[in-house]
Amino acid sequence: MKQSILITLLFFLPLFKMTATPNRFQELADELYASGNKEKAFRTYGDAIKADFPEDNNFELYINAGDCAYELNYKQIAFSYYCIAAQKEAPAQQLIKHIKEVYCNGDIDCTGKTTKQIISKHPRTSDSLSYAIADLLYRKARYEDAIPLFKNILEKQPDNIYTKSRLADALLHSNDIDSAKILYQEIIETQPNDIEASLFLGNYYYIIAKEAGAKDADLSTEAQSKAINFYEKSASFLEKVYSSKKSDVVRMKLIDIYTITKNKEKLNGFK
């Protein structure tokens, strides 16, 4: 009988702990902070942290405590709390949003610097935070700053198509067309119907074909063959794009290509 009771307790105690009453100090601290009573909220967050189970990944407690600390000008304490939140596996986008909006007052440079400091102190957070800050910089059109971060991520995750696509687009916006072309070609090799990569490569070979066909009034047979080959490559990619998105711009390019290459059957299909 005693053994049965012991087994039952050992089984149910962890479940009890998992469903235990939420940290009452945390709830009170959140209410005080929301009402503007930041001094008392800060002290209550301290009580909540003492009452928190170390093994729990209660990242929200530390994010909110960090926000409160910063608004009371306890910047180093705020930074420490954000670091703990990162260690407790806070979603990277959520943590960086708080750092940007509260700790850095919307300043992107400050957000990037602060995030890099967290990564430096806690390298285990590197993968998630690096991507989140790279994505933030990318969305803010800070392509030159985002590129090295995306490159570092790809070194660790060479098959990450999403990161590869982001990096390719950032390189394109930075006028590094050749590097972008290499990445888009790699994407097509594993994702043949990728629309973004197909659009880039279609336009890339269309421009190359135009240049190849415009050098001389009387092209040699070899030069003509080379230009036509580029046009056909362009068409193979642009047709994929058009089948997915009925773009008039893409359709006009296909009409131009099939007019130049004298492919009447294909031409009639796009007129």
C-alpha positions in Angstrom: 0.0 0.0 0.0 2.7 2.5 1.0 4.6 1.7 -2.2 1.5 2.4 -4.3 1.0 5.8 -2.5 4.6 6.7 -3.1 4.3 5.8 -6.8 1.1 7.9 -7.1 2.8 10.9 -5.4 5.9 10.6 -7.6 3.6 10.6 -10.7 1.3 13.4 -9.7 3.6 15.8 -7.9 5.3 16.9 -11.2 1.9 17.4 -12.7 0.8 19.5 -9.7 3.8 21.6 -10.1 3.1 22.1 -13.8 -0.4 23.2 -13.1 0.4 25.2 -9.9 -1.0 28.6 -9.3 0.8 31.2 -11.4 3.4 33.4 -9.8 1.2 35.9 -7.8 4.1 38.4 -7.6 4.4 38.4 -11.3 0.7 39.0 -11.9 0.8 41.9 -9.3 4.0 43.3 -10.8 2.5 43.3 -14.3 -0.7 45.1 -13.0 1.4 47.7 -11.2 3.6 48.3 -14.3 0.6 48.6 -16.5 -1.0 51.2 -14.1 2.2 53.3 -14.1 3.3 52.5 -10.6 6.8 51.5 -11.9 8.8 51.8 -8.6 6.5 49.4 -6.8 6.3 47.2 -9.9 10.1 47.0 -10.0 10.3 45.8 -6.4 7.5 43.3 -7.0 9.3 42.0 -10.1 12.2 41.3 -7.8 9.9 39.2 -5.5 8.5 37.4 -8.6 12.0 36.5 -9.7 12.8 35.1 -6.3 9.6 33.0 -6.4 10.2 31.8 -9.9 11.2 28.2 -10.5 14.7 28.3 -12.0 13.9 25.4 -14.3 10.9 27.2 -15.8 11.5 29.1 -19.0 9.4 32.0 -17.8 10.9 34.5 -20.2 8.0 36.9 -20.1 8.8 37.7 -16.4 12.3 38.8 -17.3 11.3 40.7 -20.5 8.7 42.7 -18.5 11.1 43.2 -15.6 13.7 44.5 -18.1 11.2 47.0 -19.6 10.3 48.2 -16.1 14.0 48.5 -15.0 14.9 50.5 -18.1 12.1 53.0 -17.7 13.4 53.6 -14.1 16.9 54.2 -15.7 18.3 50.9 -14.3 19.9 50.2 -17.7 22.4 47.6 -16.6 19.8 45.7 -14.7 17.4 45.9 -17.7 20.1 44.4 -19.9 20.8 41.6 -17.5 17.1 40.7 -17.4 17.0 40.7 -21.2 20.0 38.3 -21.2 18.2 36.0 -18.8 15.1 36.1 -21.0 17.2 35.1 -24.0 18.7 32.2 -22.0 15.2 31.1 -21.1 14.4 30.7 -24.8 12.3 33.8 -25.3 11.1 34.0 -28.9 13.8 36.1 -30.6 11.3 38.3 -32.5 9.5 39.1 -29.3 12.6 39.9 -27.3 14.1 42.1 -30.0 10.8 43.9 -30.3 11.0 44.9 -26.6 14.7 45.8 -26.9 13.9 48.0 -29.9 10.8 49.7 -28.6 11.7 50.1 -25.0 15.5 49.8 -24.4 16.5 51.5 -27.6 13.5 53.8 -28.2 13.1 52.6 -31.8 16.8 53.0 -32.7 17.9 50.2 -35.0 21.6 50.7 -34.5 21.1 50.4 -30.7 18.9 47.3 -31.2 21.6 45.6 -33.3 24.4 46.5 -30.9 22.4 45.4 -27.8 21.4 42.1 -29.4 25.1 41.4 -30.4 26.1 42.1 -26.8 23.6 39.5 -25.6 25.0 37.0 -28.1 28.5 37.8 -27.0 27.7 37.1 -23.4 25.5 34.1 -24.2 26.7 32.4 -27.4 24.0 29.7 -27.1 21.4 32.4 -28.1 23.3 33.2 -31.3 21.2 31.2 -33.9 17.8 32.6 -33.0 18.9 36.1 -32.2 21.2 36.5 -35.1 18.5 35.6 -37.6 15.9 37.9 -35.8 18.2 40.9 -35.9 19.3 40.2 -39.5 15.6 40.0 -40.5 14.9 43.2 -38.7 17.7 45.0 -40.5 16.6 43.5 -43.8 13.0 44.7 -43.3 14.3 48.2 -42.5 16.3 48.1 -45.8 19.6 48.0 -43.9 20.9 45.5 -46.4 24.6 46.2 -45.9 24.2 45.5 -42.1 22.0 42.4 -42.7 24.3 40.7 -45.2 27.1 39.6 -42.9 24.6 38.2 -40.4 22.8 36.2 -43.0 26.2 34.9 -44.3 27.1 33.7 -40.8 23.8 31.9 -40.5 24.3 30.2 -43.8 27.7 29.0 -42.8 25.9 27.0 -40.0 22.8 26.2 -42.0 23.9 25.9 -45.7 20.6 24.4 -46.7 18.4 27.1 -45.2 16.5 28.2 -48.3 14.7 31.1 -46.5 17.9 32.6 -45.3 19.6 32.1 -48.7 16.7 33.9 -50.4 16.9 36.8 -47.9 20.6 37.1 -48.4 20.3 36.9 -52.2 17.7 39.7 -52.2 19.9 41.8 -49.8 22.9 41.3 -52.1 20.8 42.3 -55.1 19.7 45.5 -53.3 23.4 46.2 -52.6 24.2 45.9 -56.3 26.1 42.6 -55.9 24.3 41.0 -58.7 26.9 38.2 -59.4 26.7 37.0 -55.7 22.9 37.1 -55.8 22.8 35.1 -59.0 24.9 32.3 -57.5 22.5 32.0 -54.5 19.4 32.1 -56.7 20.9 29.4 -58.9 21.5 27.3 -55.8 17.9 27.8 -54.7 16.6 26.7 -58.1 18.7 23.6 -57.9 16.8 22.4 -54.8 13.5 24.4 -55.3 12.9 24.4 -59.1 9.6 26.3 -58.9 10.8 29.0 -56.5 9.1 32.2 -57.9 11.5 34.7 -56.5 14.6 32.9 -57.8 12.8 32.2 -61.2 12.0 35.9 -61.6 15.5 37.0 -60.8 17.1 34.5 -63.2 14.5 35.2 -65.9 15.3 38.9 -65.8 19.0 38.2 -65.5 19.2 36.1 -68.6 16.9 38.5 -70.4 19.2 41.4 -69.8 22.3 39.3 -70.8 20.5 38.3 -74.0 19.7 41.9 -74.8 23.3 42.9 -74.3 24.6 40.0 -76.3 22.3 40.8 -79.2 23.0 44.6 -79.2 26.7 44.6 -79.6 26.9 44.6 -83.4 24.4 45.2 -86.1 25.6 42.1 -87.9 26.1 39.3 -85.4 28.1 36.2 -86.2 26.3 32.9 -86.2 28.0 32.0 -83.0 27.0 35.3 -81.4 23.4 34.9 -82.5 23.3 31.3 -81.1 24.7 32.6 -77.8 22.1 35.4 -77.6 19.2 33.0 -78.4 20.4 30.5 -75.8 20.2 33.3 -73.2 16.7 34.2 -74.4 15.6 30.6 -74.1 17.0 30.4 -70.6 15.2 33.6 -69.6 11.9 32.2 -71.0 12.2 29.0 -69.1 12.3 30.9 -65.8 9.8 33.6 -66.8 7.2 31.0 -67.9 7.3 29.6 -64.3 6.7 33.0 -62.9 3.8 33.8 -65.4 2.1 30.4 -64.6 2.0 31.4 -61.0 1.4 35.2 -61.3 -0.2 36.5 -64.5 2.0 39.5 -64.7 1.6 41.7 -67.8 5.3 42.8 -67.5 6.4 39.1 -67.6 4.0 38.4 -70.5 5.4 41.2 -72.6 9.0 40.0 -72.0 7.9 36.5 -73.1 6.3 38.0 -76.2 9.5 39.9 -76.9 11.6 36.7 -76.4 9.5 34.5 -78.7 9.4 37.2 -81.4 13.2 37.5 -81.4 13.7 33.7 -81.3 10.9 33.3 -83.9 9.0 30.7 -81.9 5.6 31.3 -83.4 3.9 28.5 -81.4 5.0 29.9 -78.0 4.4 33.5 -79.2 0.7 32.8 -80.0 0.3 31.4 -76.5 1.1 34.7 -74.9 -0.5 37.1 -77.4 
